[in-house]
Structures are given as C-alpha cells and as structure tokens.
Amino acid sequence: MPRDRRIVVEPAEAICEFSEIFNAPPPVLWSWLNEPDKRRLSAGPPGPLEFRPILRPGGRTAVGAITHCVHGTKVEMREKVLDWTPFDYLTVEQDNSPMGIVQVTFRLEPI
C-alpha cells in the first residue's frame, strides 16, 4: 500500500545528528534497530534496558508499532513508528516524559 507522505527528520531540521560506520550490511543493522531483544543488547550502559512490544501490526515492527522502553526503575519511553522503508530509514516518535516528545530518523546508507 503506497504512503501518502514520508516522515523523515532531515539533518537541517534536526536538533542534533549522529553517525556511525558499522561493518555490516543494512539488513543486519535493520534487525538490530527493530528487534526488541537486539536493541536491548546494543543499547549498552548506563544500565539494563527492556524494550517491550506493545502493538505490532501484522506481528512485527511496522508503521503504527508501539514499543515501551524501560530504563531502570524511574525512566520510561514510549516509541511509535511513524514511517519506515526497510533497510533504508525508520522514523519514530519518542515520548521521553518528562523530557518531551521528539521525532528521530534512523537512516542506513551503505558505503
């Protein structure tokens, strides 16, 4: 089903921008961005993280999917997938109460 519009945070619109080079093809990195158990393992310090899938349209991460992320006992974040094109980019809305709501785009670019 075609989308009416793309939702992408472009670098010129971003509050901050990060980039990293990984020695892995986009499909492998895509699974680490979208599978809750892999995200937990890749998050690293400051402490234990838990990514709980709340809503999975069609049983997987896709537009409309919601994940609840728990950082220890006092910090929580709700993340909703706004747009995605597998192996290319993923845009999410993160509700980091009390810090507010932000949109984040993860873009994979083979080099």
MOPAC internal coordinates of N, CA, C and O (Angstrom, degrees):
PM7 1SCF
backbone

  N    0.0000 0     0.00 0     0.00 0    0    0    0
  C    1.4482 1     0.00 0     0.00 0    1    0    0
  C    1.5303 1   108.74 1     0.00 0    2    1    0
  O    1.2310 1   119.35 1   -56.35 1    3    2    1
  N    1.3234 1   118.84 1   123.65 1    3    2    1
  C    1.4676 1   120.57 1  -178.64 1    5    3    2
  C    1.5245 1   111.75 1   -70.70 1    6    5    3
  O    1.2310 1   121.41 1   -33.56 1    7    6    5
  N    1.3236 1   114.91 1   146.44 1    7    6    5
  C    1.4654 1   120.54 1   177.23 1    9    7    6
  C    1.5145 1   109.18 1   -88.64 1   10    9    7
  O    1.2310 1   121.25 1   -31.26 1   11   10    9
  N    1.3316 1   115.21 1   148.74 1   11   10    9
  C    1.4628 1   120.16 1   177.55 1   13   11   10
  C    1.5182 1   111.76 1   -73.68 1   14   13   11
  O    1.2310 1   120.80 1   146.60 1   15   14   13
  N    1.3416 1   116.07 1   -33.40 1   15   14   13
  C    1.4645 1   118.93 1  -178.03 1   17   15   14
  C    1.5169 1   109.62 1  -155.36 1   18   17   15
  O    1.2310 1   121.74 1   -24.13 1   19   18   17
  N    1.3116 1   114.27 1   155.87 1   19   18   17
  C    1.4604 1   120.81 1   175.54 1   21   19   18
  C    1.5156 1   108.70 1   -91.91 1   22   21   19
  O    1.2310 1   120.89 1   -33.77 1   23   22   21
  N    1.3246 1   115.91 1   146.23 1   23   22   21
  C    1.4599 1   121.26 1   174.35 1   25   23   22
  C    1.5175 1   106.03 1  -118.39 1   26   25   23
  O    1.2310 1   121.06 1   -75.12 1   27   26   25
  N    1.3209 1   115.57 1   104.88 1   27   26   25
  C    1.4584 1   121.97 1  -176.81 1   29   27   26
  C    1.5215 1   108.56 1  -137.55 1   30   29   27
  O    1.2310 1   120.33 1   -49.85 1   31   30   29
  N    1.3254 1   116.97 1   130.15 1   31   30   29
  C    1.4547 1   121.08 1   172.35 1   33   31   30
  C    1.5242 1   106.18 1   -85.76 1   34   33   31
  O    1.2310 1   121.00 1   -70.41 1   35   34   33
  N    1.3183 1   115.70 1   109.59 1   35   34   33
  C    1.4665 1   120.79 1  -179.19 1   37   35   34
  C    1.5301 1   109.36 1   -80.46 1   38   37   35
  O    1.2310 1   119.83 1   -27.52 1   39   38   37
  N    1.3300 1   117.94 1   152.48 1   39   38   37
  C    1.4722 1   120.12 1  -179.22 1   41   39   38
  C    1.5267 1   114.14 1   -52.15 1   42   41   39
  O    1.2310 1   119.69 1   142.24 1   43   42   41
  N    1.3158 1   118.19 1   -37.76 1   43   42   41
  C    1.4751 1   120.44 1  -179.30 1   45   43   42
  C    1.5284 1   112.34 1   -67.55 1   46   45   43
  O    1.2310 1   120.05 1   158.63 1   47   46   45
  N    1.3229 1   117.51 1   -21.37 1   47   46   45
  C    1.4682 1   121.88 1  -179.41 1   49   47   46
  C    1.5285 1   112.29 1   -94.77 1   50   49   47
  O    1.2310 1   120.33 1   167.07 1   51   50   49
  N    1.3068 1   116.97 1   -12.93 1   51   50   49
  C    1.4592 1   121.41 1  -171.17 1   53   51   50
  C    1.5243 1   112.60 1   -77.86 1   54   53   51
  O    1.2310 1   121.44 1   -31.74 1   55   54   53
  N    1.3239 1   114.86 1   148.26 1   55   54   53
  C    1.4606 1   121.12 1   173.14 1   57   55   54
  C    1.5229 1   109.09 1   -72.68 1   58   57   55
  O    1.2310 1   120.76 1   141.77 1   59   58   57
  N    1.3265 1   116.15 1   -38.23 1   59   58   57
  C    1.4595 1   121.09 1   176.08 1   61   59   58
  C    1.5231 1   108.42 1  -149.14 1   62   61   59
  O    1.2310 1   121.06 1   -17.50 1   63   62   61
  N    1.3191 1   115.58 1   162.50 1   63   62   61
  C    1.4598 1   121.70 1  -177.51 1   65   63   62
  C    1.5197 1   108.40 1  -139.73 1   66   65   63
  O    1.2310 1   121.15 1   -42.65 1   67   66   65
  N    1.3275 1   115.41 1   137.35 1   67   66   65
  C    1.4579 1   121.64 1   177.23 1   69   67   66
  C    1.5175 1   108.16 1  -128.51 1   70   69   67
  O    1.2310 1   120.49 1   -30.15 1   71   70   69
  N    1.3153 1   116.67 1   149.85 1   71   70   69
  C    1.4543 1   120.25 1   173.09 1   73   71   70
  C    1.5232 1   108.66 1  -142.27 1   74   73   71
  O    1.2310 1   121.66 1   -26.16 1   75   74   73
  N    1.2938 1   114.43 1   153.84 1   75   74   73
  C    1.4613 1   121.36 1  -178.96 1   77   75   74
  C    1.5210 1   107.59 1  -149.41 1   78   77   75
  O    1.2310 1   120.37 1   -34.70 1   79   78   77
  N    1.3194 1   116.89 1   145.30 1   79   78   77
  C    1.4614 1   121.86 1   175.49 1   81   79   78
  C    1.5192 1   108.03 1  -105.07 1   82   81   79
  O    1.2310 1   120.93 1   -53.65 1   83   82   81
  N    1.3304 1   115.82 1   126.35 1   83   82   81
  C    1.4599 1   122.50 1   178.56 1   85   83   82
  C    1.5172 1   109.30 1  -117.01 1   86   85   83
  O    1.2310 1   120.42 1   -35.46 1   87   86   85
  N    1.2996 1   116.80 1   144.54 1   87   86   85
  C    1.4528 1   121.72 1   177.66 1   89   87   86
  C    1.5293 1   108.43 1   -91.26 1   90   89   87
  O    1.2310 1   121.09 1  -112.84 1   91   90   89
  N    1.3438 1   115.53 1    67.16 1   91   90   89
  C    1.4572 1   121.96 1  -179.14 1   93   91   90
  C    1.5193 1   108.77 1  -157.36 1   94   93   91
  O    1.2310 1   119.93 1   -30.48 1   95   94   93
  N    1.3196 1   117.74 1   149.52 1   95   94   93
  C    1.4632 1   120.18 1   178.29 1   97   95   94
  C    1.5309 1   111.13 1   -74.47 1   98   97   95
  O    1.2310 1   119.93 1   -24.10 1   99   98   97
  N    1.3429 1   117.74 1   155.90 1   99   98   97
  C    1.4616 1   121.22 1  -178.91 1  101   99   98
  C    1.5381 1   115.23 1   -49.99 1  102  101   99
  O    1.2310 1   117.89 1   138.06 1  103  102  101
  N    1.3501 1   121.63 1   -41.94 1  103  102  101
  C    1.4690 1   118.59 1   179.76 1  105  103  102
  C    1.5351 1   113.57 1   -60.28 1  106  105  103
  O    1.2310 1   120.07 1   146.02 1  107  106  105
  N    1.3081 1   117.47 1   -33.98 1  107  106  105
  C    1.4689 1   120.48 1   178.30 1  109  107  106
  C    1.5237 1   109.74 1   -69.80 1  110  109  107
  O    1.2310 1   120.10 1   133.18 1  111  110  109
  N    1.3207 1   117.42 1   -46.82 1  111  110  109
  C    1.4647 1   120.59 1   178.18 1  113  111  110
  C    1.5279 1   111.22 1   -63.16 1  114  113  111
  O    1.2310 1   120.40 1   142.80 1  115  114  113
  N    1.3203 1   116.85 1   -37.20 1  115  114  113
  C    1.4575 1   121.72 1   179.04 1  117  115  114
  C    1.5304 1   110.22 1   -57.97 1  118  117  115
  O    1.2310 1   120.22 1   136.92 1  119  118  117
  N    1.3342 1   117.19 1   -43.08 1  119  118  117
  C    1.4686 1   119.78 1  -179.64 1  121  119  118
  C    1.5260 1   110.73 1   -65.08 1  122  121  119
  O    1.2310 1   119.65 1   145.56 1  123  122  121
  N    1.3321 1   118.27 1   -34.44 1  123  122  121
  C    1.4704 1   121.25 1   178.24 1  125  123  122
  C    1.5290 1   111.42 1   -71.39 1  126  125  123
  O    1.2310 1   119.60 1   153.35 1  127  126  125
  N    1.3242 1   118.37 1   -26.65 1  127  126  125
  C    1.4621 1   121.19 1   176.70 1  129  127  126
  C    1.5285 1   112.88 1   -79.92 1  130  129  127
  O    1.2310 1   120.42 1   155.00 1  131  130  129
  N    1.3326 1   116.81 1   -25.00 1  131  130  129
  C    1.4554 1   120.34 1  -170.12 1  133  131  130
  C    1.5202 1   116.82 1  -114.03 1  134  133  131
  O    1.2310 1   119.39 1   164.59 1  135  134  133
  N    1.3000 1   118.76 1   -15.41 1  135  134  133
  C    1.4648 1   120.42 1  -179.52 1  137  135  134
  C    1.5282 1   108.90 1   -96.75 1  138  137  135
  O    1.2310 1   120.15 1   -59.97 1  139  138  137
  N    1.3479 1   117.31 1   120.03 1  139  138  137
  C    1.4743 1   120.74 1  -174.52 1  141  139  138
  C    1.5257 1   114.86 1   -52.40 1  142  141  139
  O    1.2310 1   119.30 1   137.70 1  143  142  141
  N    1.3275 1   118.94 1   -42.30 1  143  142  141
  C    1.4696 1   120.07 1  -179.17 1  145  143  142
  C    1.5242 1   111.99 1   -66.44 1  146  145  143
  O    1.2310 1   120.27 1   141.89 1  147  146  145
  N    1.3196 1   117.09 1   -38.11 1  147  146  145
  C    1.4700 1   120.09 1   178.19 1  149  147  146
  C    1.5252 1   110.95 1   -70.77 1  150  149  147
  O    1.2310 1   119.93 1   142.28 1  151  150  149
  N    1.3331 1   117.74 1   -37.72 1  151  150  149
  C    1.4673 1   120.03 1   177.47 1  153  151  150
  C    1.5209 1   110.51 1   -61.14 1  154  153  151
  O    1.2310 1   120.24 1   138.20 1  155  154  153
  N    1.3177 1   117.14 1   -41.80 1  155  154  153
  C    1.4579 1   121.19 1   179.63 1  157  155  154
  C    1.5255 1   109.61 1   -60.12 1  158  157  155
  O    1.2310 1   120.30 1   135.95 1  159  158  157
  N    1.3342 1   117.04 1   -44.05 1  159  158  157
  C    1.4626 1   120.69 1  -178.86 1  161  159  158
  C    1.5319 1   112.19 1   -67.89 1  162  161  159
  O    1.2310 1   120.20 1   146.54 1  163  162  161
  N    1.3191 1   117.23 1   -33.46 1  163  162  161
  C    1.4648 1   119.96 1  -175.88 1  165  163  162
  C    1.5217 1   113.40 1   -85.62 1  166  165  163
  O    1.2310 1   119.87 1   167.37 1  167  166  165
  N    1.3344 1   117.85 1   -12.63 1  167  166  165
  C    1.4628 1   120.80 1  -175.13 1  169  167  166
  C    1.5210 1   113.52 1   -69.05 1  170  169  167
  O    1.2310 1   119.61 1   149.13 1  171  170  169
  N    1.3152 1   118.36 1   -30.87 1  171  170  169
  C    1.4622 1   121.28 1   177.69 1  173  171  170
  C    1.5166 1   113.37 1    67.42 1  174  173  171
  O    1.2310 1   120.03 1    16.93 1  175  174  173
  N    1.3465 1   117.55 1  -163.07 1  175  174  173
  C    1.4600 1   121.88 1  -179.60 1  177  175  174
  C    1.5265 1   110.30 1   -60.31 1  178  177  175
  O    1.2310 1   118.16 1   -23.10 1  179  178  177
  N    1.2988 1   121.11 1   156.90 1  179  178  177
  C    1.4521 1   126.82 1    28.19 1  181  179  178
  C    1.5200 1   115.25 1   -95.14 1  182  181  179
  O    1.2310 1   118.51 1   173.90 1  183  182  181
  N    1.2998 1   120.45 1    -6.10 1  183  182  181
  C    1.4532 1   119.49 1  -178.67 1  185  183  182
  C    1.5033 1   110.66 1  -176.32 1  186  185  183
  O    1.2310 1   121.02 1     7.86 1  187  186  185
  N    1.3240 1   115.65 1  -172.14 1  187  186  185
  C    1.4623 1   119.13 1  -177.21 1  189  187  186
  C    1.5260 1   111.78 1   -67.44 1  190  189  187
  O    1.2310 1   121.19 1   -44.83 1  191  190  189
  N    1.3075 1   115.33 1   135.17 1  191  190  189
  C    1.4586 1   122.07 1   176.33 1  193  191  190
  C    1.5184 1   108.47 1  -118.29 1  194  193  191
  O    1.2310 1   121.11 1   -30.04 1  195  194  193
  N    1.3124 1   115.47 1   149.96 1  195  194  193
  C    1.4555 1   120.02 1   174.99 1  197  195  194
  C    1.5153 1   108.10 1  -134.90 1  198  197  195
  O    1.2310 1   120.13 1   -54.94 1  199  198  197
  N    1.3193 1   117.35 1   125.06 1  199  198  197
  C    1.4582 1   122.95 1   177.57 1  201  199  198
  C    1.5236 1   107.39 1  -105.06 1  202  201  199
  O    1.2310 1   120.51 1   -67.27 1  203  202  201
  N    1.3301 1   116.64 1   112.73 1  203  202  201
  C    1.4679 1   121.97 1  -177.89 1  205  203  202
  C    1.5175 1   109.79 1  -106.21 1  206  205  203
  O    1.2310 1   119.80 1   -65.70 1  207  206  205
  N    1.3352 1   117.98 1   114.30 1  207  206  205
  C    1.4652 1   119.72 1   175.04 1  209  207  206
  C    1.5307 1   109.43 1   -65.56 1  210  209  207
  O    1.2310 1   120.45 1   -53.39 1  211  210  209
  N    1.3193 1   116.75 1   126.61 1  211  210  209
  C    1.4544 1   122.27 1   179.32 1  213  211  210
  C    1.5290 1   110.11 1  -102.08 1  214  213  211
  O    1.2310 1   120.34 1   134.45 1  215  214  213
  N    1.3219 1   116.96 1   -45.55 1  215  214  213
  C    1.4585 1   122.57 1   179.87 1  217  215  214
  C    1.5168 1   108.34 1  -135.85 1  218  217  215
  O    1.2310 1   120.09 1   -52.73 1  219  218  217
  N    1.3201 1   117.44 1   127.27 1  219  218  217
  C    1.4577 1   122.85 1   178.67 1  221  219  218
  C    1.5274 1   108.81 1  -130.86 1  222  221  219
  O    1.2310 1   119.67 1   -84.94 1  223  222  221
  N    1.3655 1   118.23 1    95.06 1  223  222  221
  C    1.4667 1   119.42 1   176.99 1  225  223  222
  C    1.5239 1   110.61 1   -59.19 1  226  225  223
  O    1.2310 1   120.30 1   -53.96 1  227  226  225
  N    1.3074 1   117.02 1   126.04 1  227  226  225
  C    1.4662 1   120.66 1  -178.52 1  229  227  226
  C    1.5113 1   112.97 1    70.82 1  230  229  227
  O    1.2310 1   119.72 1  -166.78 1  231  230  229
  N    1.3483 1   118.14 1    13.22 1  231  230  229
  C    1.4583 1   121.24 1   177.78 1  233  231  230
  C    1.5147 1   115.18 1    81.95 1  234  233  231
  O    1.2310 1   119.77 1  -167.67 1  235  234  233
  N    1.3316 1   118.04 1    12.33 1  235  234  233
  C    1.4648 1   119.81 1  -179.83 1  237  235  234
  C    1.5199 1   110.13 1  -148.45 1  238  237  235
  O    1.2310 1   120.98 1    -6.72 1  239  238  237
  N    1.3117 1   115.73 1   173.28 1  239  238  237
  C    1.4560 1   119.89 1   174.89 1  241  239  238
  C    1.5176 1   108.27 1   -68.37 1  242  241  239
  O    1.2310 1   120.90 1   -46.52 1  243  242  241
  N    1.3166 1   115.87 1   133.48 1  243  242  241
  C    1.4690 1   123.55 1   178.20 1  245  243  242
  C    1.5195 1   106.65 1  -167.08 1  246  245  243
  O    1.2310 1   119.98 1     0.57 1  247  246  245
  N    1.3313 1   117.64 1  -179.43 1  247  246  245
  C    1.4583 1   120.68 1   177.09 1  249  247  246
  C    1.5301 1   108.44 1   -56.31 1  250  249  247
  O    1.2310 1   121.25 1   -49.47 1  251  250  249
  N    1.3209 1   115.21 1   130.53 1  251  250  249
  C    1.4579 1   121.50 1  -178.91 1  253  251  250
  C    1.5170 1   114.09 1    96.39 1  254  253  251
  O    1.2310 1   119.76 1   166.76 1  255  254  253
  N    1.3237 1   118.06 1   -13.24 1  255  254  253
  C    1.4686 1   121.03 1   179.64 1  257  255  254
  C    1.5245 1   109.58 1   -64.75 1  258  257  255
  O    1.2310 1   121.11 1   -36.47 1  259  258  257
  N    1.3280 1   115.49 1   143.53 1  259  258  257
  C    1.4613 1   120.99 1   179.56 1  261  259  258
  C    1.5244 1   108.51 1  -126.41 1  262  261  259
  O    1.2310 1   121.15 1   -47.53 1  263  262  261
  N    1.3180 1   115.41 1   132.47 1  263  262  261
  C    1.4592 1   122.79 1   177.44 1  265  263  262
  C    1.5210 1   108.15 1  -124.06 1  266  265  263
  O    1.2310 1   121.23 1   -38.02 1  267  266  265
  N    1.3114 1   115.25 1   141.98 1  267  266  265
  C    1.4609 1   121.58 1   175.81 1  269  267  266
  C    1.5219 1   106.10 1  -108.23 1  270  269  267
  O    1.2310 1   120.42 1   -54.79 1  271  270  269
  N    1.3135 1   116.81 1   125.21 1  271  270  269
  C    1.4588 1   121.89 1  -179.76 1  273  271  270
  C    1.5223 1   108.53 1  -110.98 1  274  273  271
  O    1.2310 1   120.82 1   -51.28 1  275  274  273
  N    1.3230 1   116.04 1   128.72 1  275  274  273
  C    1.4586 1   121.67 1  -179.27 1  277  275  274
  C    1.5225 1   108.41 1  -114.56 1  278  277  275
  O    1.2310 1   120.58 1   -56.02 1  279  278  277
  N    1.3359 1   116.49 1   123.98 1  279  278  277
  C    1.4648 1   123.89 1   178.04 1  281  279  278
  C    1.5261 1   106.76 1  -109.89 1  282  281  279
  O    1.2310 1   119.86 1   -85.40 1  283  282  281
  N    1.3037 1   117.86 1    94.60 1  283  282  281
  C    1.4560 1   119.87 1  -179.74 1  285  283  282
  C    1.5155 1   111.23 1    68.93 1  286  285  283
  O    1.2310 1   120.07 1    34.61 1  287  286  285
  N    1.3302 1   117.46 1  -145.39 1  287  286  285
  C    1.4600 1   120.65 1  -175.56 1  289  287  286
  C    1.5185 1   113.68 1  -102.29 1  290  289  287
  O    1.2310 1   119.52 1   169.82 1  291  290  289
  N    1.3417 1   118.52 1   -10.18 1  291  290  289
  C    1.4636 1   119.47 1  -172.02 1  293  291  290
  C    1.5216 1   115.48 1  -122.01 1  294  293  291
  O    1.2310 1   119.11 1   170.52 1  295  294  293
  N    1.3138 1   119.30 1    -9.48 1  295  294  293
  C    1.4595 1   120.54 1  -176.60 1  297  295  294
  C    1.5308 1   108.86 1  -122.21 1  298  297  295
  O    1.2310 1   121.21 1   -50.56 1  299  298  297
  N    1.3199 1   115.29 1   129.44 1  299  298  297
  C    1.4573 1   120.93 1   178.22 1  301  299  298
  C    1.5140 1   109.11 1  -134.10 1  302  301  299
  O    1.2310 1   121.21 1   -23.72 1  303  302  301
  N    1.3350 1   115.29 1   156.28 1  303  302  301
  C    1.4508 1   120.97 1   178.42 1  305  303  302
  C    1.5259 1   108.56 1  -145.40 1  306  305  303
  O    1.2310 1   120.90 1   -43.37 1  307  306  305
  N    1.3378 1   115.89 1   136.63 1  307  306  305
  C    1.4580 1   121.33 1   173.54 1  309  307  306
  C    1.5225 1   106.93 1  -106.08 1  310  309  307
  O    1.2310 1   121.04 1   -46.71 1  311  310  309
  N    1.3244 1   115.62 1   133.29 1  311  310  309
  C    1.4590 1   120.29 1  -178.01 1  313  311  310
  C    1.5240 1   109.38 1  -125.79 1  314  313  311
  O    1.2310 1   120.71 1   -51.49 1  315  314  313
  N    1.3273 1   116.25 1   128.51 1  315  314  313
  C    1.4658 1   121.65 1   178.78 1  317  315  314
  C    1.5195 1   109.29 1  -119.63 1  318  317  315
  O    1.2310 1   120.29 1   -47.65 1  319  318  317
  N    1.3321 1   117.06 1   132.35 1  319  318  317
  C    1.4581 1   121.42 1   178.10 1  321  319  318
  C    1.5243 1   108.76 1   -77.38 1  322  321  319
  O    1.2310 1   120.64 1   -60.03 1  323  322  321
  N    1.3349 1   116.37 1   119.97 1  323  322  321
  C    1.4616 1   122.43 1   179.49 1  325  323  322
  C    1.5219 1   112.58 1   -93.92 1  326  325  323
  O    1.2310 1   120.58 1   144.64 1  327  326  325
  N    1.3288 1   116.50 1   -35.36 1  327  326  325
  C    1.4658 1   121.09 1  -176.92 1  329  327  326
  C    1.5186 1   107.53 1  -158.52 1  330  329  327
  O    1.2310 1   121.23 1   -30.54 1  331  330  329
  N    1.3191 1   115.25 1   149.46 1  331  330  329
  C    1.4570 1   118.12 1   174.84 1  333  331  330
  C    1.5086 1   110.77 1  -163.62 1  334  333  331
  O    1.2310 1   121.76 1   -35.26 1  335  334  333
  N    1.2848 1   114.23 1   144.74 1  335  334  333
  C    1.4559 1   123.26 1   170.79 1  337  335  334
  C    1.5218 1   104.58 1  -129.68 1  338  337  335
  O    1.2310 1   120.54 1   -73.95 1  339  338  337
  N    1.3419 1   116.57 1   106.05 1  339  338  337
  C    1.4740 1   119.13 1  -174.62 1  341  339  338
  C    1.5262 1   113.44 1   -48.80 1  342  341  339
  O    1.2310 1   122.54 1   -44.05 1  343  342  341
  N    1.3124 1   112.73 1   135.95 1  343  342  341
  C    1.4662 1   125.89 1   178.44 1  345  343  342
  C    1.5187 1   113.48 1    70.51 1  346  345  343
  O    1.2310 1   119.67 1  -176.15 1  347  346  345
  N    1.3477 1   118.24 1     3.85 1  347  346  345
  C    1.4590 1   122.27 1   179.78 1  349  347  346
  C    1.5320 1   110.17 1  -118.07 1  350  349  347
  O    1.2310 1   119.75 1   115.77 1  351  350  349
  N    1.3413 1   118.07 1   -64.23 1  351  350  349
  C    1.4613 1   120.09 1   179.70 1  353  351  350
  C    1.5225 1   110.44 1  -153.96 1  354  353  351
  O    1.2310 1   121.93 1   -17.59 1  355  354  353
  N    1.3358 1   113.91 1   162.41 1  355  354  353
  C    1.4574 1   123.55 1   179.80 1  357  355  354
  C    1.5236 1   106.89 1  -144.29 1  358  357  355
  O    1.2310 1   119.88 1   -52.95 1  359  358  357
  N    1.3352 1   117.83 1   127.05 1  359  358  357
  C    1.4580 1   121.46 1   176.34 1  361  359  358
  C    1.5186 1   108.43 1  -117.25 1  362  361  359
  O    1.2310 1   121.21 1   -50.79 1  363  362  361
  N    1.3255 1   115.29 1   129.21 1  363  362  361
  C    1.4609 1   121.41 1  -179.31 1  365  363  362
  C    1.5232 1   109.86 1  -126.16 1  366  365  363
  O    1.2310 1   121.71 1   -22.22 1  367  366  365
  N    1.3327 1   114.33 1   157.78 1  367  366  365
  C    1.4526 1   121.80 1   170.80 1  369  367  366
  C    1.5160 1   106.20 1  -108.32 1  370  369  367
  O    1.2310 1   120.45 1   -56.22 1  371  370  369
  N    1.3251 1   116.75 1   123.78 1  371  370  369
  C    1.4583 1   121.59 1  -179.46 1  373  371  370
  C    1.5203 1   109.02 1  -112.06 1  374  373  371
  O    1.2310 1   121.52 1   -56.21 1  375  374  373
  N    1.3382 1   114.70 1   123.79 1  375  374  373
  C    1.4636 1   120.94 1   175.73 1  377  375  374
  C    1.5139 1   106.63 1   -98.91 1  378  377  375
  O    1.2310 1   121.13 1   -79.86 1  379  378  377
  N    1.3218 1   115.45 1   100.14 1  379  378  377
  C    1.4587 1   122.78 1  -175.73 1  381  379  378
  C    1.5190 1   110.89 1  -101.13 1  382  381  379
  O    1.2310 1   120.45 1  -131.95 1  383  382  381
  N    1.3191 1   116.74 1    48.05 1  383  382  381
  C    1.4699 1   119.59 1  -178.03 1  385  383  382
  C    1.5116 1   109.98 1   -49.62 1  386  385  383
  O    1.2310 1   118.58 1   -44.40 1  387  386  385
  N    1.2885 1   120.31 1   135.60 1  387  386  385
  C    1.4704 1   128.06 1     4.69 1  389  387  386
  C    1.5223 1   113.66 1   -89.42 1  390  389  387
  O    1.2310 1   118.96 1  -172.32 1  391  390  389
  N    1.3408 1   119.59 1     7.68 1  391  390  389
  C    1.4640 1   121.03 1  -176.32 1  393  391  390
  C    1.5157 1   113.14 1   -76.51 1  394  393  391
  O    1.2310 1   119.52 1   164.33 1  395  394  393
  N    1.3236 1   118.53 1   -15.67 1  395  394  393
  C    1.4509 1   120.75 1   176.90 1  397  395  394
  C    1.5122 1   113.46 1   112.13 1  398  397  395
  O    1.2310 1   121.28 1     6.13 1  399  398  397
  N    1.3199 1   115.16 1  -173.87 1  399  398  397
  C    1.4578 1   122.96 1  -177.12 1  401  399  398
  C    1.5194 1   108.59 1  -108.19 1  402  401  399
  O    1.2310 1   120.76 1   -47.29 1  403  402  401
  N    1.3337 1   116.14 1   132.71 1  403  402  401
  C    1.4602 1   121.70 1   177.99 1  405  403  402
  C    1.5222 1   109.51 1  -132.39 1  406  405  403
  O    1.2310 1   121.11 1   -25.01 1  407  406  405
  N    1.3191 1   115.48 1   154.99 1  407  406  405
  C    1.4592 1   120.97 1   171.25 1  409  407  406
  C    1.5191 1   107.74 1  -107.38 1  410  409  407
  O    1.2310 1   121.43 1   -42.86 1  411  410  409
  N    1.3357 1   114.87 1   137.14 1  411  410  409
  C    1.4624 1   121.61 1  -176.72 1  413  411  410
  C    1.5214 1   108.30 1  -130.38 1  414  413  411
  O    1.2310 1   120.35 1   -47.67 1  415  414  413
  N    1.3306 1   116.94 1   132.33 1  415  414  413
  C    1.4604 1   121.49 1   173.63 1  417  415  414
  C    1.5220 1   108.97 1  -112.26 1  418  417  415
  O    1.2310 1   121.47 1   -52.68 1  419  418  417
  N    1.3261 1   114.80 1   127.32 1  419  418  417
  C    1.4624 1   122.50 1   173.01 1  421  419  418
  C    1.5127 1   106.01 1  -103.76 1  422  421  419
  O    1.2310 1   120.51 1   -60.04 1  423  422  421
  N    1.3332 1   116.63 1   119.96 1  423  422  421
  C    1.4630 1   121.12 1  -177.55 1  425  423  422
  C    1.5250 1   109.38 1  -118.66 1  426  425  423
  O    1.2310 1   120.78 1   -48.75 1  427  426  425
  N    1.3338 1   116.11 1   131.25 1  427  426  425
  C    1.4609 1   121.19 1   178.57 1  429  427  426
  C    1.5185 1   108.41 1  -105.18 1  430  429  427
  O    1.2310 1   121.01 1   -54.85 1  431  430  429
  N    1.3335 1   115.67 1   125.15 1  431  430  429
  C    1.4600 1   120.44 1  -179.38 1  433  431  430
  C    1.5155 1   108.86 1  -128.12 1  434  433  431
  O    1.2310 1   119.84 1   -71.02 1  435  434  433
  N    1.3403 1   117.91 1   108.98 1  435  434  433
  C    1.4626 1   119.27 1   178.32 1  437  435  434
  C    1.5271 1   111.14 1   -62.19 1  438  437  435
  O    1.2310 1   121.00 1   -38.87 1  439  438  437
  N    1.3395 1   115.69 1   141.13 1  439  438  437
  C    1.4665 1   119.36 1   177.13 1  441  439  438
  C    1.5156 1   109.47 1  -126.85 1  442  441  439
  O    1.2310 1   120.10 1   180.00 1  443  442  441

